[in-house]
Amino acid sequence: MSQTEKFLDLPLEEVIGDRFGRYSKYIIQDRALPDARDGLKPVQRRILYAMHVEKNMHDKHFRKSAKTVGTVIGNYHPHGDSSVYEAMVRLSQDWKLRDVLVEMHGNNGSMDGDPPAAMRYTEARLSKISSELLRDIDKETVDFIPNFDETTSEPVVLPAKFPNLLVNGSTGISAGYATDIPPHNLDEVIDAVIMKIDKPEVSVQELMKVIKGPDFPTGGIIQGVEGITKAYETGRGKVIVRGKASVETMRNTREQIVITEIPYEINKASMVKKMDELRLDRKVEGIVEVRDESDRTGLRIVVELKKDANSEGVLNFLYKNTDLQITYHFNMVAIQDKTPKLLSLPKMLEAYISHQKDVVTRQTKFDLKKAKDRAHIVEGLIKAISILDELIATIRASKDKPDAKHRIIEAYDFSEAQAEAIVMLQLYRLTNTDITQLQKEADELRKSISDLEAILSSEKKLYQTIKKDLRHIKKTFAESRRTIIVDEIEELKINIEVTVASEDVLVSVTREGYIKRTSLRSYGASNGEGLALKDNDYPIGLIEVNTTDKLLLFTNKGKYIMTSVHELPDIRWKDIGQHVSNIVQLDKNEHLIQCIPVRDFKDTTDYLVFFTKNGMVKRSEFKLYDAQRRSKALIALNLKNDDEVVNVCQTNGNSDVFIASNKGYGLWYHESEITVVGQRAAGVKAILLKDEEYVVNGQVFDDLSDPSLAIVTQRGSCKRMKLKEFEKTTRAKRGLLMLRELKKKTHRIKGFFVLNENDTICFQTANGETHHVFPLELTASDRYSNGSFIIDSDHQGEVVEVWKEATYNKPFDVF
């Protein structure tokens, strides 16, 4: 054969597919998933069997772990010593297994995730309940196969006299499959097995009367019986598992949260660290200190709270944001008939009962054969003693042992086994008392054979034997339940006060979108002067609010942004704020027009009224704007064509509205004229407009007040009017003229406002000059004048922008 002929030319995908297929099969069947019958993975089974063979039992002395690991590796499991030792350690951890299968002396790890001591330092032996997994293994109850080097044999499965898969659960990840079977209470599981034996068609609901749900070694509280039911019916489901915590009052009237149990398989140290990080990062308010006071007497984590802290709110926050509460996902996959299967609770019980039927049948057959063999011997011995003298003479006449056996068989018709027993008989057995004992033994053997044959001939008696054995185990090992089960999943309600330090701050918002919160101290130190602004920018809001409040920011494009005050950057009064684009992105030519603070959406019956440039008005309930998603700007109203919003006002449902157009027409009516519509609706016509006419502004005011109205024209004229100059009418009318029409250089309104006391109006000219006007100093004019000139537009430029100066506002003050 040439050198090249040694190699096969195969497609890569075929080779990889074949190799990975074999590897996957090995991982699934022989490493990561438990057997449905004894609930053990191969490495666990080999550890327990090796300790059994070495007589490393619960009633013997502890033995070095390294010796056991060496035996397991040398005889049964040719893998790394660390993987075997880790599996052995897990079998001894009473916070991982409901009933530990290995007892260990020395450091076997901790709930904090600490590693165990090296195997040369620790000692181990089988636990008492492990002997029930291995009991009668020497009675041919299970199949044995050769070990990896065929020097000895190992069991395919253990007899498992209790349902270990459900009692201790299992977790593992293989190729394409994973398993998560929670631990259960031994008492309850045995009752469920007996119920399933007595009534094979039993439903999950009936089974759940005895097997309430998982029983974690770490205790805790399970919420959601519906999730347990689904898991037991299908093999998959989820429940909420939370630690056990209580609020205690300390001597100084402060409170502390004391945690005495945590969820299953949670690293305690990581959980405590996370709680402390939340305190340090000020994600939660009210925590003074987090201490782990756990010792040998039990688990105890103390969360000390500040005075007047909301203990229930803090606890709910910890449930929601730490591993003090987790979601446990059932995924009950186990190997059945050499195949991974997703098993329901009835299927798991069936697999165990079927295994026990096989084990007890084989055990009974073994015991029966042994009893029959012994009865045969006893029968021979009784017969031998009755002809003792002749037998002795025959034996004495023989040359040697084989000759003696041959002569006895020939002369007295004994079997080979009986002849062997006779020649090996000790002289003291020839007394009268021994004959009596042999006859008694013969009677007992006859009864035993009869009982064993009855078990083999009757399935009912076979099941009775299994149930009797299970009841004995239950009586010996049963413990009370540790995990509490609650029917419903509790909804976690967290008040914002728990997560945010309550503090009154000043928020400033500018037209160009710069926003910040400033401490009142910083504002006070500046005497309210020196607000930093970009060129041609001006503030539209200056509001004292609490950090627990929210803000609604409205844009000229009909969108709005919702943000929490505490999320705004804390910036000094004299510094420029953060641009709103850091919260959400705005479109080109989009700017802010209004800022409305919100304390609580639920308790408000207010409305939002929107005025648009093309003469539309819309009224919607304020609470519709409570946004859950805040990652982008949301639609506040539907704008058509090139329309844009000129103002947004908050009303209580009893306000008047006044709309002014650029050509000098004003319309006044009650807000009830505006139909209440949904959040995204376009609204209705507000005022009748002519060609090249648009709405400058819309304002709302209390229908009982008598406010002044102020207008600023493009020629720099300012005019103040009394509301009584106008007639209150209905929506969508032309309105009344507020300016005297000129043939040349006609005045056009650039700004319109309803005035409050101390209001100042600002305007900017085309030359970039900014001017301030205090309109209440102007004499009230009638509708037919054009007001007083503030500037000379021919020299200083026409007015291009008009705004009302933002004043310090406390919107939530109650007088």
C-alpha positions in Angstrom: 0.0 0.0 0.0 1.4 3.4 -0.9 1.6 6.3 1.5 -1.4 8.2 -0.1 -3.7 5.2 0.1 -3.7 5.4 3.9 -5.9 8.5 3.7 -9.6 8.8 2.8 -10.9 11.6 0.7 -14.1 12.6 2.6 -16.2 15.8 2.5 -15.5 18.0 5.5 -19.1 18.5 6.5 -19.6 14.7 6.6 -16.6 14.2 8.9 -17.5 17.0 11.2 -21.2 16.0 11.2 -20.2 12.4 12.2 -17.7 13.5 14.8 -20.0 16.1 16.4 -22.9 13.6 16.3 -20.9 11.1 18.3 -19.6 13.7 20.7 -23.2 15.1 21.2 -24.5 11.6 21.9 -21.8 11.0 24.5 -22.4 14.4 26.2 -26.2 13.8 26.3 -26.2 10.2 27.4 -23.1 9.9 29.5 -22.2 13.2 31.1 -24.6 16.1 31.5 -28.1 14.7 31.9 -29.5 12.6 34.7 -31.1 9.2 34.3 -34.9 9.3 34.9 -34.6 6.2 37.1 -32.1 7.1 39.8 -31.7 10.8 39.1 -28.0 10.6 38.8 -25.5 11.6 36.1 -22.7 9.0 35.3 -20.0 10.7 37.4 -22.3 10.9 40.4 -23.3 7.3 40.1 -19.7 6.2 39.8 -18.7 8.2 42.9 -21.4 6.6 45.0 -20.7 3.1 43.6 -17.0 3.5 44.2 -17.6 4.5 47.8 -20.0 1.6 48.3 -17.4 -0.9 46.9 -14.8 0.6 49.2 -17.2 0.2 52.1 -16.9 4.0 52.7 -20.4 3.9 54.4 -22.2 6.2 56.8 -21.6 3.9 59.7 -17.8 3.7 59.0 -15.1 6.3 59.5 -14.6 9.2 57.1 -12.0 8.6 54.4 -9.8 11.1 52.5 -11.6 12.5 49.5 -8.5 12.1 47.4 -8.6 8.3 47.9 -12.2 8.1 46.6 -11.4 10.4 43.7 -8.5 8.2 42.8 -10.6 5.1 42.9 -13.3 6.7 40.7 -10.7 7.9 38.1 -8.8 4.6 38.2 -11.7 2.3 37.9 -14.7 4.0 36.4 -14.4 7.6 35.2 -11.2 8.3 33.3 -11.5 12.1 33.4 -9.8 15.0 35.3 -9.7 14.7 39.1 -11.1 18.3 39.5 -14.3 17.4 37.7 -14.8 14.3 39.8 -14.0 16.1 43.1 -16.4 19.0 42.2 -19.2 16.5 41.5 -18.4 14.8 44.8 -18.4 18.2 46.7 -21.8 19.1 45.2 -23.2 15.9 46.5 -22.2 17.0 50.0 -23.5 20.6 49.8 -26.7 21.0 51.8 -27.6 24.2 50.1 -27.6 22.5 46.7 -29.2 19.1 47.5 -32.3 18.6 49.5 -30.9 15.4 51.0 -27.2 15.2 50.7 -25.7 12.0 49.3 -22.2 12.4 50.6 -21.1 13.6 54.1 -17.9 15.6 54.1 -15.6 16.8 56.8 -13.7 20.0 56.1 -14.4 23.0 53.9 -16.8 21.9 51.2 -17.5 25.4 49.8 -20.2 27.9 50.8 -23.2 29.8 49.6 -20.9 32.7 48.9 -19.3 30.7 46.1 -16.1 30.0 48.1 -14.2 27.0 46.6 -13.9 23.9 48.7 -10.6 22.9 50.3 -8.4 20.6 48.1 -9.3 17.0 48.2 -6.2 16.1 50.1 -7.6 18.0 53.1 -11.2 16.9 53.1 -12.7 13.6 54.2 -15.9 12.0 53.0 -18.3 9.1 53.3 -21.7 8.1 52.0 -24.6 9.6 53.8 -27.2 7.4 55.4 -29.8 8.1 52.7 -27.3 7.1 50.0 -27.3 3.6 51.3 -31.0 3.5 50.1 -29.8 4.4 46.6 -27.4 1.5 46.6 -29.3 -1.0 48.8 -29.6 -4.5 47.2 -27.2 -3.6 44.3 -25.4 -6.9 45.1 -28.6 -8.8 44.4 -28.5 -8.6 40.6 -31.1 -5.8 40.8 -29.5 -3.8 38.0 -27.4 -4.4 34.9 -23.6 -4.1 35.1 -21.3 -3.3 32.2 -17.5 -3.6 31.9 -15.7 -0.4 32.9 -13.6 1.6 30.4 -10.6 -0.9 30.5 -12.6 -4.0 31.2 -10.8 -4.8 34.5 -14.0 -4.6 36.5 -17.7 -3.8 36.0 -20.0 -0.9 37.0 -23.7 -0.5 37.3 -25.8 1.1 34.5 -28.2 2.5 37.0 -28.5 2.3 40.8 -31.5 0.5 42.5 -32.6 3.9 43.9 -35.0 2.8 46.7 -36.3 6.4 46.8 -37.1 8.8 43.9 -33.9 10.7 43.9 -34.5 12.6 40.6 -37.4 14.6 42.2 -36.0 14.7 45.7 -32.6 16.2 44.8 -33.4 17.6 41.4 -30.7 18.1 38.8 -29.2 20.8 36.6 -27.0 20.4 33.5 -26.2 21.6 30.0 -25.5 19.2 27.2 -25.4 19.5 23.4 -28.8 20.8 22.3 -30.4 20.0 25.7 -30.4 21.5 29.1 -32.1 20.4 32.3 -33.4 22.2 35.4 -35.3 19.9 37.8 -35.9 21.5 41.2 -35.5 19.6 44.5 -38.6 18.3 46.3 -39.7 17.2 49.7 -39.0 13.4 50.2 -42.2 13.0 52.3 -44.4 14.5 49.5 -42.6 12.7 46.6 -43.1 9.3 48.2 -46.8 10.1 48.8 -47.0 11.0 45.1 -45.4 7.7 44.1 -47.8 5.7 46.2 -50.7 7.7 44.8 -49.5 7.0 41.3 -49.2 3.3 42.1 -52.7 3.1 43.6 -54.2 5.2 40.7 -52.2 5.0 37.5 -54.4 7.6 35.7 -54.1 10.2 38.5 -54.1 13.8 37.3 -51.5 16.5 38.0 -54.1 18.4 40.1 -54.6 15.3 42.3 -50.9 14.7 42.6 -50.5 18.4 43.6 -52.6 17.7 46.7 -49.7 15.8 48.1 -46.7 17.2 46.2 -47.2 20.9 46.6 -44.3 22.1 44.6 -40.5 22.3 44.8 -38.9 22.3 48.2 -35.6 24.1 48.0 -32.8 23.3 50.5 -32.4 27.1 51.0 -36.1 27.5 51.8 -37.5 30.8 50.4 -41.0 31.5 49.0 -42.4 30.3 45.7 -45.0 32.4 44.0 -47.3 31.1 41.3 -49.0 27.8 41.6 -50.1 28.1 38.0 -46.5 28.0 36.9 -45.9 24.8 39.0 -49.0 23.2 37.5 -47.8 24.0 34.0 -44.4 22.6 34.7 -45.8 19.4 36.2 -48.1 19.0 33.2 -45.6 19.7 30.4 -42.1 19.6 31.9 -41.6 23.3 31.4 -42.9 26.3 33.4 -41.7 29.1 35.6 -42.2 30.4 39.1 -41.0 33.3 41.1 -38.7 32.4 44.0 -37.9 35.1 46.6 -36.0 35.0 49.8 -37.6 35.3 53.2 -37.3 38.8 54.6 -38.9 40.6 57.5 -38.8 44.2 58.7 -37.6 44.7 62.3 -37.8 47.9 64.4 -34.6 48.8 66.1 -34.3 50.6 69.5 -33.9 54.1 67.9 -37.3 53.6 66.0 -35.3 53.0 62.8 -36.1 49.9 60.8 -34.0 47.1 59.3 -34.7 44.4 56.8 -33.6 41.0 57.9 -33.1 38.3 55.3 -33.0 34.8 56.6 -33.5 32.7 53.4 -32.4 33.4 49.8 -33.5 31.8 46.5 -32.0 28.5 45.4 -28.6 28.4 43.8 -28.0 32.2 44.4 -24.5 33.3 45.4 -25.1 35.1 48.7 -21.9 37.2 48.6 -22.7 38.5 45.0 -26.3 39.3 46.1 -25.0 41.3 49.2 -22.4 43.1 47.0 -25.1 44.1 44.5 -27.3 45.4 47.3 -24.4 47.5 48.6 -23.6 48.8 45.1 -27.2 50.0 44.7 -26.7 51.9 48.0 -23.4 53.4 46.9 -24.7 54.3 43.4 -27.8 55.9 45.0 -30.0 53.8 42.9 -32.1 53.3 46.0 -32.6 55.8 48.9 -33.0 54.9 52.5 -30.3 52.2 53.0 -27.6 53.0 55.6 -25.7 49.8 55.5 -25.8 46.2 54.2 -24.3 43.6 56.5 -23.9 39.8 56.1 -24.2 38.5 59.7 -24.4 34.8 58.6 -22.6 32.3 60.9 -22.8 28.7 61.8 -26.2 29.1 63.4 -27.8 30.2 60.0 -28.1 32.8 57.3 -28.8 36.4 58.2 -28.4 39.5 56.0 -29.3 42.8 57.6 -30.2 45.9 55.5 -30.2 48.8 57.9 -32.5 51.7 56.9 -32.5 55.4 57.5 -35.0 57.0 59.7 -38.5 57.4 58.1 -37.3 55.2 55.1 -40.1 53.3 53.3 -39.1 49.8 54.4 -41.7 48.1 52.2 -40.7 50.1 49.2 -36.9 49.4 49.7 -37.7 45.7 50.1 -39.7 45.6 46.9 -36.9 47.4 45.2 -34.4 44.8 46.4 -36.8 42.0 45.2 -36.9 43.6 41.8 -33.3 44.6 41.3 -31.3 41.9 43.0 -31.3 38.1 43.3 -33.4 38.3 46.4 -36.1 37.4 43.9 -35.5 35.3 40.8 -37.5 33.5 38.2 -36.9 29.8 38.3 -37.5 28.0 35.0 -38.4 24.3 35.1 -37.0 22.3 32.2 -37.4 18.7 33.3 -35.2 16.8 30.9 -33.8 13.4 31.8 -32.5 10.3 30.0 -35.2 7.7 29.5 -34.6 4.6 27.4 -31.2 6.1 26.4 -33.0 9.1 25.0 -33.3 12.7 26.4 -37.0 13.4 27.1 -38.9 16.4 28.5 -40.9 14.7 31.3 -44.0 15.8 33.0 -44.5 14.9 36.7 -46.6 11.8 35.9 -44.0 10.6 33.4 -41.2 11.0 36.0 -43.2 9.0 38.5 -44.0 6.3 35.9 -40.3 6.1 35.0 -39.4 5.6 38.7 -42.2 3.1 39.4 -41.3 1.1 36.3 -37.7 1.0 37.5 -38.8 -0.1 41.0 -40.9 -2.9 39.5 -37.9 -4.2 37.7 -35.5 -3.8 40.7 -37.9 -5.5 43.1 -38.7 -8.3 40.7 -35.0 -9.0 40.2 -34.3 -8.7 43.9 -37.2 -11.1 44.6 -35.9 -13.6 42.1 -32.5 -13.4 43.6 -33.8 -13.8 47.2 -36.0 -16.7 46.0 -33.1 -18.5 44.3 -31.0 -18.0 47.4 -33.8 -19.2 49.7 -34.5 -22.3 47.5 -30.7 -23.1 47.4 -30.5 -22.8 51.2 -33.7 -24.8 51.7 -32.2 -27.5 49.6 -29.0 -27.5 51.8 -31.0 -27.5 55.0 -33.1 -30.4 53.7 -29.9 -32.3 53.0 -28.5 -31.6 56.5 -31.6 -32.7 58.3 -31.6 -36.0 56.3 -27.8 -36.4 57.0 -28.3 -36.0 60.8 -31.0 -38.7 60.7 -28.5 -41.2 59.2 -25.5 -39.8 60.9 -23.8 -43.0 61.9 -23.9 -44.5 58.4 -22.7 -41.2 57.0 -19.7 -41.1 59.3 -18.8 -44.6 58.5 -19.0 -43.9 54.8 -16.8 -40.7 55.1 -14.2 -42.5 57.2 -13.9 -45.2 54.6 -13.2 -42.6 51.9 -9.8 -41.7 50.6 -10.3 -38.0 50.4 -12.9 -35.2 50.2 -13.9 -35.8 46.5 -14.2 -39.5 47.2 -16.3 -38.9 50.3 -18.7 -36.6 48.3 -18.9 -39.2 45.5 -19.7 -42.1 48.0 -22.3 -40.0 49.8 -24.1 -39.1 46.5 -24.1 -42.7 45.3 -25.2 -44.2 48.6 -27.8 -41.8 49.9 -29.0 -39.9 46.9 -27.7 -36.5 48.0 -27.1 -33.7 45.4 -23.7 -32.2 44.8 -24.5 -29.1 46.8 -25.9 -31.2 49.7 -22.9 -33.5 49.7 -20.5 -30.4 49.8 -22.4 -29.0 52.8 -22.3 -32.4 54.6 -18.5 -33.0 54.2 -17.9 -29.4 55.3 -20.2 -29.8 58.4 -18.5 -28.9 61.7 -18.8 -31.4 64.5 -20.6 -29.0 66.9 -23.5 -28.9 64.5 -24.3 -32.5 65.3 -26.0 -31.6 68.6 -29.8 -32.1 69.2 -30.2 -28.2 69.4 -28.8 -27.8 66.0 -31.3 -30.3 64.5 -34.1 -28.1 66.1 -32.6 -25.0 64.6 -32.3 -26.6 61.2 -36.0 -27.6 61.3 -36.9 -24.1 62.4 -34.8 -22.6 59.6 -36.5 -25.0 57.1 -39.9 -23.8 58.2 -38.9 -20.2 57.9 -37.4 -20.8 54.4 -40.6 -22.5 53.2 -42.6 -19.5 54.4 -40.1 -17.1 52.8 -40.2 -19.0 49.5 -44.0 -18.9 49.5 -44.0 -15.2 50.1 -41.4 -14.5 47.4 -43.2 -16.6 44.9 -46.5 -14.8 45.8 -44.7 -11.5 45.0 -43.6 -12.7 41.6 -46.9 -14.2 40.7 -49.0 -11.1 41.8 -48.4 -7.5 40.5 -50.5 -6.3 43.4 -48.2 -7.9 46.0 -45.2 -6.5 44.1 -46.6 -3.0 44.4 -47.4 -3.6 48.1 -43.7 -4.5 48.6 -42.6 -1.3 46.8 -45.0 0.8 48.9 -44.0 -0.8 52.2 -40.4 -0.1 51.4 -41.1 3.6 50.5 -43.2 4.1 53.7 -40.3 2.8 55.7 -37.9 5.3 54.0 -40.4 8.1 54.5 -40.6 7.3 58.2 -36.8 7.2 58.5 -35.8 10.2 56.5 -38.9 12.5 56.1 -38.4 16.2 57.1 -40.8 19.1 57.2 -41.1 21.4 54.1 -38.7 24.4 54.0 -40.1 26.3 51.1 -43.4 28.2 51.4 -45.7 28.2 48.4 -48.0 31.1 47.6 -50.8 30.9 45.0 -50.4 34.2 43.3 -47.4 36.2 42.1 -47.2 39.5 43.9 -46.9 42.6 41.8 -44.0 44.7 43.0 -44.9 48.3 43.5 -42.0 50.7 44.0 -42.6 54.3 44.8 -40.2 56.7 43.1 -39.3 58.1 46.6 -37.5 54.8 47.2 -35.2 55.2 44.3 -34.8 59.0 44.2 -33.7 61.3 47.0 -36.5 63.8 47.4 -35.2 67.3 46.8 -36.6 70.6 45.5 -34.6 71.8 42.5 -34.9 74.4 39.8 -35.3 73.3 36.2 -34.5 75.6 33.3 -35.5 74.8 29.7 -34.6 76.9 26.7 -36.2 77.2 23.2 -33.1 75.6 21.6 -33.3 72.6 23.8 -30.8 73.2 26.7 -32.1 71.7 29.9 -30.7 71.3 33.4 -31.6 71.1 37.0 -29.9 73.3 39.5 -29.9 73.2 43.3 -31.8 76.0 44.9 -28.6 76.9 46.7 -26.7 77.4 43.5 -29.6 79.6 42.2 -29.7 81.6 45.4 -26.0 82.2 45.4 -26.4 83.8 41.9 -29.4 85.9 43.0 -31.2 84.4 40.0 -28.9 86.3 37.6 -26.5 85.1 34.9 -28.3 82.2 33.3 -26.0 80.9 30.6 -27.5 81.0 27.1 -26.4 80.4 23.6 -26.8 83.3 21.1 -30.4 83.9 20.0 -31.7 81.4 22.6 -34.0 82.2 25.5 -35.6 80.3 28.4 -39.2 79.0 28.0 -39.4 77.5 31.5 -38.0 78.2 34.9 -39.7 75.9 37.3 -39.2 74.8 40.9 -40.0 71.1 41.1 -39.0 68.0 43.1 -36.6 65.3 41.9 -39.5 62.8 42.1 -41.5 64.8 39.5 -41.6 64.4 35.7 -41.4 66.9 32.8 -43.3 67.0 29.5 -41.4 68.9 26.8 -43.4 69.8 23.7 -41.9 70.7 20.3 -43.1 72.8 17.4 -43.3 69.6 15.2 -46.2 68.2 17.3 -44.0 65.8 19.4 -43.3 65.5 23.1 -40.6 64.1 25.3 -41.1 62.8 28.8 -38.3 62.7 31.3 -37.8 62.4 35.0 -36.4 65.4 36.9 -33.9 63.2 38.8 -32.5 62.0 35.5 -31.6 65.5 34.4 -28.0 66.5 34.9 -27.3 68.5 38.0 -25.5 71.6 36.6 -24.6 75.0 38.2 -27.0 77.9 37.5 -24.3 79.8 35.6 -23.4 76.9 33.3 -25.2 75.9 30.0 -27.4 72.8 30.5 -27.3 69.5 28.7 -28.9 69.5 25.2 -32.2 67.6 24.9 -30.6 65.5 22.1 -28.9 63.6 24.9 -32.3 62.3 26.0 -33.9 61.9 22.5 -33.0 63.0 19.0 -34.9 66.0 17.5 -35.4 66.7 13.8 -33.9 69.5 11.9 -35.7 72.9 12.5 -37.4 71.4 15.6 -37.3 73.3 18.8 -39.0 73.3 22.2 -42.1 75.5 22.8 -43.4 74.5 26.1 -42.4 72.7 29.3 -45.1 71.3 31.7 -44.2 69.6 35.0 -46.1 66.6 36.3 -46.4 65.2 39.8 -48.9 62.4 39.2 -50.8 61.5 36.1 -53.4 59.4 37.9 -55.0 62.0 40.1 -55.3 64.7 37.4 -58.5 65.6 35.5 -56.7 68.4 33.5 -56.5 68.8 29.7 -53.9 69.8 27.2 -54.9 72.3 24.6 -52.7 72.6 21.4 -52.8 75.6 19.0 -51.3 75.2 15.5 -50.0 77.8 13.0 -52.6 76.8 10.4 -55.5 77.5 12.7 -56.2 74.1 14.3 -56.9 73.5 18.0 -56.9 70.2 19.9 -58.0 69.3 23.4 -57.0 65.9 25.0 -57.0 64.5 28.5 -53.7 65.2 30.2 -53.2 61.6 31.6 -53.0 60.3 28.0 -49.5 61.6 27.8 -48.1 59.3 30.5 -45.5 57.7 28.4 -44.0 54.3 29.2 -41.4 54.5 26.5 -39.0 57.4 26.7 -36.2 56.5 24.3 -37.6 58.7 21.5 -39.9 61.7 20.9 -43.6 60.6 20.9 -46.4 62.1 18.8 -48.5 64.6 20.8 -50.9 65.4 17.9 -51.2 64.8 14.2 -50.0 67.7 12.1 -51.0 68.1 8.4 -48.8 69.4 5.6 -46.3 72.1 6.9 -48.3 72.9 10.0 -46.6 73.4 13.3 -47.6 73.9 17.0 -47.4 77.5 18.3 -48.4 76.8 21.9 -49.5 74.1 24.4 -51.5 74.9 27.5 -52.7 73.0 30.5 -56.3 73.6 31.5 -58.7 72.4 34.1 -61.7 72.2 31.7 -63.1 75.6 32.7 -60.8 77.9 30.9 -61.3 80.4 28.0 -59.1 80.5 24.9 -58.0 83.4 22.8 -56.4 83.0 19.4 -54.6 85.8 17.5 -53.7 85.8 13.8 -50.8 87.7 12.2 -53.3 89.9 10.3 -54.7 91.2 13.6 -57.8 89.1 14.1 -58.6 87.8 17.6 -61.2 85.1 18.6 -62.4 84.4 22.2 -64.5 81.4 23.2 -64.8 78.8 26.0 -62.6 75.6 25.9 -65.8 73.5 26.0 -66.2 74.5 22.3 -63.3 72.2 21.6 -64.2 68.5 21.5 -62.0 66.2 23.6 -60.1 63.8 21.3 -57.4 61.1 21.6 -53.7 61.6 21.9 -52.7 61.4 18.2 -55.8 63.1 16.7 -55.4 66.3 14.6 -58.0 68.4 16.4 -60.6 70.8 14.9 -60.6 74.3 13.3 -59.8 77.0 15.9 -60.2 80.2 13.8 -61.2 81.1 10.2 -58.1 82.2 8.3 -57.7 84.0 5.0 -54.9 83.6 2.5 -51.4 84.2 3.8 -52.8 84.4 7.3 -51.6 82.2 10.2 -52.1 81.9 14.0 -49.4 83.7 16.0 -50.4 82.3 19.3 -53.2 80.8 21.3 -53.6 81.5 25.0 -55.8 80.1 27.8 -56.9 81.9 31.0 -59.4 81.5 33.8 -62.9 82.3 32.7 -63.6 84.4 35.8 -60.6 86.7 35.4 -60.3 89.9 33.4 -56.8 89.7 31.9 -55.0 92.2 29.7 -54.0 91.2 26.2 -50.7 92.4 24.6 -49.5 92.4 21.0 -46.2 93.2 19.4 -46.1 94.0 15.6 -43.3 93.6 13.2 -42.8 97.4 13.1 -41.9 97.4 16.8 -45.3 98.6 18.1 -46.6 97.3 21.4 -50.3 97.5 22.4 -52.2 96.5 25.5 -56.0 95.9 25.5 -58.7 94.9 28.0 -60.5 91.7 27.4 -63.9 93.5 27.6 -63.0 95.1 24.2 -63.9 91.8 22.7 -67.1 89.7 22.5 -67.0 86.1 23.6 -68.3 83.9 20.8 -67.9 80.4 19.4 -65.1 78.3 17.8 -64.0 78.6 14.1 -65.3 82.2 13.6 -63.3 85.0 11.9 -63.0 87.0 15.2 -62.6 90.7 15.7 -59.9 93.0 14.3 -57.3 94.2 16.9 -55.3 96.6 14.6 -56.2 99.6 12.5 -55.6 98.6 8.8 -53.1 101.0 7.1 -52.7 101.4 3.3 -48.9 101.6 3.6 -46.6 99.7 6.0 -49.5 97.6 7.5 -48.9 96.3 11.0 -48.7 92.5 11.3 -48.7 90.8 14.7 -45.5 88.9 15.6 -46.3 88.2 19.3 -49.5 87.9 21.3 -49.9 87.1 25.0 -52.5 87.1 27.8 -50.7 89.1 30.6 -50.4 88.3 34.3 -49.1 90.8 36.8 -45.3 91.5 36.4 -45.1 89.8 33.0 -42.3 91.1 30.7 -42.3 90.7 26.9 -39.1 90.3 25.0 -38.5 90.7 21.3 -35.6 90.5 19.0 -35.0 92.5 15.8 -33.5 91.6 12.5 -30.3 93.4 13.6 -29.9 91.0 16.5 -31.0 93.5 19.2 -33.1 92.3 22.1 -35.6 94.6 23.8 -37.7 94.2 26.9 -41.2 95.7 27.4 -43.4 95.8 30.6 -46.8 96.0 28.9 -48.8 96.8 32.0 -47.0 100.2 32.1 -48.7 101.0 28.7 -52.0 102.7 28.6 -54.9 100.4 27.6 -55.9 100.9 24.0 -59.0 100.1 22.1 -59.2 97.6 19.3 -58.8 100.3 16.5 -55.3 101.6 17.4 -51.9 100.3 16.5 -50.3 100.9 19.9 -47.1 102.6 20.8 -43.8 102.3 19.0 -41.0 100.8 21.2 -38.3 100.9 18.5 -37.8 102.4 15.1 -37.9 99.4 12.8 -36.5 101.4 9.9 -33.2 101.8 11.8 -33.2 98.9 14.2 -34.7 96.2 12.1 -38.1 94.6 12.1 -39.2 92.4 14.9 -38.5 88.7 14.1 -39.1 86.9 17.4 -41.3 87.7 20.4 -41.5 85.8 23.7 -42.7 86.2 27.2 -39.8 86.3 29.7 -39.8 83.1 31.8 -40.4 83.8 35.4 -39.6 81.7 38.5 -42.6 79.3 38.8 -43.7 77.0 41.6 -46.5 75.0 39.9 -47.2 72.6 42.8 -47.5 75.2 45.6 -50.8 74.9 47.4 -52.2 78.1 48.8 
